[in-house]
Amino acid sequence: MRQIHLAGFLLASQVVHSHAVWRHPRTELGFLEPEYYQNIARVLERGKFDLVFFADSLTMPDTYGGSFTESLKYGAQGALRLDPLVLATAMAVVTKHIGIGVTRSTTYYQPYDLARGFATLDHLSRGRAAWNVVTSSRASEAGNFGFDEHLEHDLRYDRANEFLEVACKLWGSWEEGALVLDKENGIFADPSKVNYVHHVGQWLKSRGPLTVPRSPQGRPVIIQAGASNKGREFAAKWAELIFEISPNSTAMKSYYQDIKTRMAKYGRKPDTCKILPAVMPFVGETETIAQEKQAFHNELVHPMAGLLTMSNHLGVDLSQYSLDQSVEKVEAQDYQKLLAVVQRLSLDKTITLRDLGKIYGRSLAVPQLVGTPIQIADKLEALFHEQAGDGFVISPAYLPGSFDEFVDLVIPELQKRGLFRKEYTGNTLRDSLGLN
Ligand SMILES: Cc1cc2nc3c(=O)[nH]c(=O)nc-3n(C[C@H](O)[C@H](O)[C@H](O)COP(=O)(O)O)c2cc1C
C-alpha cells in the first residue's frame, strides 16, 4: 500500500515559515545551540519521519528601506542563519534513521566543495544525507560571494544543470570497493577504482577525483523546490523529493500532475520523485483547543516581521508606504506583486499592509491545518488520496512543541490507518523514501 512520506521543515534560525516561532512561550530559545537541533531531530525520529530539512539563503534581508536595520530589529526571515550543513552533522550523530536535508546554492558554491561536504555528511550519517538544490533567488547573495551582478534566472538553472552533472561525476569518482584497507600488505586503496573527472564545461571546471570515498548512498537524495517553468523542468529531471508550497488542494494537485507529467520526458517513472506540499498543523485534544492554539500563534506574529520578509521575497521596498495604507493604494509598479500575494492568500485588496504583514508572517502562505488528531489525519489522508502529494512537509509554529504534538497525536492516527510506517525499514534515506 502507498504510504505517506513526511519531512520536518526547519531553518537554522529564530523563525521558520512562522515568524512567531521565537516569541512563542513554548519555544525554547536555543537556536544557536546544538542540543536544540539535536532534540528536534530526536523528536522527528521518534515519529519515524523520513527526514528533517533545512531551507537556507546566503544574505541578510535588506530590501525594506535599503538596509538590514528593520529586518534585524524585528527578526525577519534571514536576519540570522547558521550554516545548516554543520548542524546536520550534529543531528546525524545523535540519530540513526532520520534523513537530514540541507539547502545549498548551485550559483554560489563550487561543485567540488559541495560534493565533498555532502559525501562527508552521507558517511557521518551512514547514508541519510539529502541536498536541497537551489539557484538563489536573492540578488544580494551575489555581493557576498564576490560578484557585482546576480546571474539571470534562466542562466542560473543552466549552471545548476551543469553543476549537478559535475557533482554526480565527483561522487562517482570513487568506484565501489576502491578502499581496500589491507593492513597486512599495507595496501590502502585500489587506484584503478578512483578516477579523474576532468570536467570542462560552459560554466564549471573540475579535475577530481573527490577526496572522499564513495558514500553509503553513492550521492545524497536530491531535493528541489522551484516554481517557475525552468524550475519545474529542473525538478522533473533531477529531483527525488520536491518541497512545495501551494495555498490549497487545487493548486497542490495541479502542481503534482504537472511535475509527474514532465518527468516522462526525462525517462523517469512518476514514483521516483516524491512531492511533498507544506502544511502547518495546529493539533488539539478538542477542535476548540486547536483553534485557540492557532489564534494565539497567529496573534503573536509581529506585522513588521511578516512585511519585511514579504518585501524581501517580492523584491519590493515597502518602507515608503504607511502600515495603515491599503494594498490597493500602493503604487502601480509594486501593486501587481502585492496583489499576487493577496490573491494567493484569498484576501481582499482593501487589506492594510499591517494586516497583510501579520497574515503573511503566520506561515508565508503555507496552509494551516487545525483540528483534533482525527481531523488532521482526515485532512492529510484526503489530500494524499486525491494526489495532492506523496506526503507532507510539516512546518512548525513553535519548537520543538509543534513537532512533539504532531508526533504524539497525529502520527499514531496515521499509523492506525496504515498510512504511515510504524518502524523504519532499510538503512538509508533513499530506502525510507522508497527510491531504491
Ligand atoms: C517552496 C519553495 C522553497 C524554496 N526554498 C528556498 C530556499 O530555502 N533557499 C533558496 O535560496 N531558494 C529557495 N527557493 C527558491 C528556488 O529553489 C529557486 O532557487 C529560485 O526560486 C528560482 O526558482 P523558481 O523561479 O523556479 O522558483 C524556494 C522555492 C520554492 C518554490
The ligand as an SDF file (V2000), in Angstrom:
LIG
                    3D

 31 33  0  0  0  0  0  0  0  0999 V2000
    8.6890   26.1710   -1.9880 C   0  0  0  0  0  0  0  0  0  0  0  0
    9.9960   26.8190   -2.3190 C   0  0  0  0  0  0  0  0  0  0  0  0
   11.0270   26.8330   -1.3880 C   0  0  0  0  0  0  0  0  0  0  0  0
   12.2630   27.4080   -1.6600 C   0  0  0  0  0  0  0  0  0  0  0  0
   13.2510   27.4200   -0.7200 N   0  0  0  0  0  0  0  0  0  0  0  0
   14.4290   28.0490   -0.9940 C   0  0  0  0  0  0  0  0  0  0  0  0
   15.4840   28.1340   -0.0420 C   0  0  0  0  0  0  0  0  0  0  0  0
   15.4090   27.6060    1.0610 O   0  0  0  0  0  0  0  0  0  0  0  0
   16.6030   28.8090   -0.3790 N   0  0  0  0  0  0  0  0  0  0  0  0
   16.7600   29.4120   -1.5850 C   0  0  0  0  0  0  0  0  0  0  0  0
   17.8010   30.0100   -1.8270 O   0  0  0  0  0  0  0  0  0  0  0  0
   15.7890   29.3270   -2.5150 N   0  0  0  0  0  0  0  0  0  0  0  0
   14.6520   28.6780   -2.2380 C   0  0  0  0  0  0  0  0  0  0  0  0
   13.6580   28.5990   -3.1920 N   0  0  0  0  0  0  0  0  0  0  0  0
   13.9650   29.1790   -4.4890 C   0  0  0  0  0  0  0  0  0  0  0  0
   14.1560   28.1570   -5.6030 C   0  0  0  0  0  0  0  0  0  0  0  0
   14.6640   26.9480   -5.1650 O   0  0  0  0  0  0  0  0  0  0  0  0
   14.9670   28.7160   -6.7200 C   0  0  0  0  0  0  0  0  0  0  0  0
   16.3120   28.6910   -6.3870 O   0  0  0  0  0  0  0  0  0  0  0  0
   14.5370   30.1260   -7.0950 C   0  0  0  0  0  0  0  0  0  0  0  0
   13.2940   30.4790   -6.5640 O   0  0  0  0  0  0  0  0  0  0  0  0
   14.3000   30.2520   -8.5380 C   0  0  0  0  0  0  0  0  0  0  0  0
   13.4180   29.2500   -8.9200 O   0  0  0  0  0  0  0  0  0  0  0  0
   11.9560   29.4310   -9.4570 P   0  0  0  0  0  0  0  0  0  0  0  0
   11.9000   30.7310  -10.0990 O   0  0  0  0  0  0  0  0  0  0  0  0
   11.8720   28.2540  -10.3530 O   0  0  0  0  0  0  0  0  0  0  0  0
   11.0010   29.3260   -8.2900 O   0  0  0  0  0  0  0  0  0  0  0  0
   12.4480   28.0030   -2.9120 C   0  0  0  0  0  0  0  0  0  0  0  0
   11.4120   27.9990   -3.8630 C   0  0  0  0  0  0  0  0  0  0  0  0
   10.2030   27.4260   -3.5830 C   0  0  0  0  0  0  0  0  0  0  0  0
    9.1310   27.4300   -4.6490 C   0  0  0  0  0  0  0  0  0  0  0  0
  1  2  1  0
  2  3  1  0
  2 30  2  0
  3  4  2  0
  4  5  1  0
  4 28  1  0
  5  6  2  0
  6  7  1  0
  6 13  1  0
  7  8  2  0
  7  9  1  0
  9 10  1  0
 10 11  2  0
 10 12  1  0
 12 13  2  0
 13 14  1  0
 14 15  1  0
 14 28  1  0
 15 16  1  0
 16 17  1  0
 16 18  1  0
 18 19  1  0
 18 20  1  0
 20 21  1  0
 20 22  1  0
 22 23  1  0
 23 24  1  0
 24 25  2  0
 24 26  1  0
 24 27  1  0
 28 29  2  0
 29 30  1  0
 30 31  1  0
M  END
$$$$
